[in-house]
C-alpha cells in the first residue's frame, strides 16, 4: 500500500496493450484475497465454542456481565473502557446479548473494511491510477491479517472504533466542527487520542482542535454526572485505565509504562521516568507529525501520532496497536531495493508473534518482550521517512540487473521478471526474513508427522521398518556396522559427535555471509536454491514421518550424541518440545552440507577450496550415519531435495548470472554499495 507505485523491478509496469487487463486481474485477485481473509476471520470466531470467543464482550454484556451489575463497573477490573463507554453500552445490554455472534462480529468486520477504505483513500497525493485501485484491497487484507484486528475480533473489543473515528475526522468528514466531534468522541473512548488535538492545532485546524477538546470534556463530564463513582474510579484510582483488565507489567501491555515495569522499576522512580519519557516521545513525535503533515503526508502524520499514543498510554493492549500498521505508508530509503524494508518490518511485527521475529536467546528477551513498543517508538521518533520534496521520494535509485543469460530451454525462465539483481539486498531485510522463514520452518518441522503421541510414534517406526527392508534389499544397510565401529573408537566417536552438532547451521550461514559480502549476485542464487530445497524437505517431513536409527527399538543402535535412550519413553533426553525427532526423511543435515559443497565447488576460485568444500558433505554423511541419527536413504533424500532446489531456481529465474557477477567483481559493473 505504501510503495506500490514505486517498485523499480522490470515487471512493475504494464504494457500499453494489456495494461487494463492485467490491472483488472490484479484488482480482482486482491479483492478475492481480502474477501477470503474476512470469511476466514468470521469463521474462526463463530466456529469457536461460546465460552472461548468474544470473551471481553461476554464479560461486559453477557448474562452475568459487569454492565448488568448495580455497583461499580470497575469492581471486578474486567471492564477496561472509559465511563462513557459503559454509559453508552449499558442501555444496549439486552440488544448486545442477542448480538454475541454473527451481528457483532460481522459489524466489526465492516468497521475493518471501512478503516481500510479510508486509509487507502488518504494516501499522499498524487498517486497513480494503479495505486488508487489496488490500495484498498491491500489495506483491507493487511488489516485482516494483523494481530490487533484478529485480537479485537476474537475478544469482541471495540478498539477499531477510535482509530476509524480519527481517520474519518482527518480525511472524510467535511468541516472542522465535524472533524473535531469525531476526534472528541474517539478521545472519550480512548483518552490518549487527545494527542491528535495539538496535531490539529499546529497544522492550522484550530477550530477542529478546540471542538475535539471540548467534545472530549463534555462527554467525560456527562459520564461523570451519570456515573460519578465509576468516573472517579477510572480517572483517579486507575488513571486512564491503569490496573484494569490485567497487570500493567504483563507482556500484552506494549507501552513505556509496561516496559519499565518489566525491567524491574517500580514506585515513584518508575512513574517519574515514565512521565519524562512519555513527554519527550510526545513532543518529538508531534514535531515530526506536524512536519510531515505540512509536507502533504497527513496519513503518515496520523500514524506517527498514533504510535506515540501507543507508547505514552499507561496500558496499551494488543487490540489497541492498529496505529503501528498505518505507518507502512512512510517511505524510507534512497534505493528502490531498500524501499520495502520498512513496510515489510511493520507488517511482520503486527502480524506475527514476537518469538518468530527474534531468536530464543536470553540476551534478546527484553527486546523481544517489547518488540511492538520498539517498532512504535521507531515510527514515532526515529525512522527517517522521506519528504515529498526529496528527489528520491518518487524516483529512488534504480536497481541494477544482470543481463539475461540464455537458457538451453525455450520457456526458461518461467518468471522472466525475476531478473538477477547485481546489488546486495538490504541486510536488515535479509536477516529479518531469514529469521521469520527459519521460525516458520521450525514450527512446521515440529508439527510435521509424529507429535510424540503413541499413534505418531507407531507411524514413524513403521516407516523406519520400511526403510530398513529397502536398504537390506539394496545391500546398503551399513548404519549398524558404522555406528558400532565408530562407537568403539573414542577419538573417532568424539569427532563425529562434534561434527554432527557443530557444523549444521554454522557452515551454511558462513557461506551465505561470504557470498552476501563478496558475490551479491551469487548470494541470491544460492539463497533461493537453499530455500527451495528446505521447502521441499518440509513436505517430506509432513508426508513421511520417520524414526531415525537411534529411536528404533530392537535394532541395537547406540545414540552416541545424546546417550542411552529409554525407548519405552523416547521423549527422554533427545526428545524435547523444541524439535521433531521423527523429521528424518529427507536429511537436511546432509542436504544443507551438500548445498554448501556444491556452492563452494562452483564459486571458489582455488582448486583446494573446492576440494575442502566437497569434503564437508562427505564428513556430514559419515557423521549422521555413525551417530545413528539418519539412514542412508535419508541422505539420498537430502541429495534429491537439494538437486531439486537448484533445478527450481534454474527453472524459475533462469541460469546463474556468472559472467555478470564476474564483471561486477572486476569493477566493470560496480554494484551499488549497501546503505
Beta strands, then each sheet from edge to edge (+ up, - down):
end
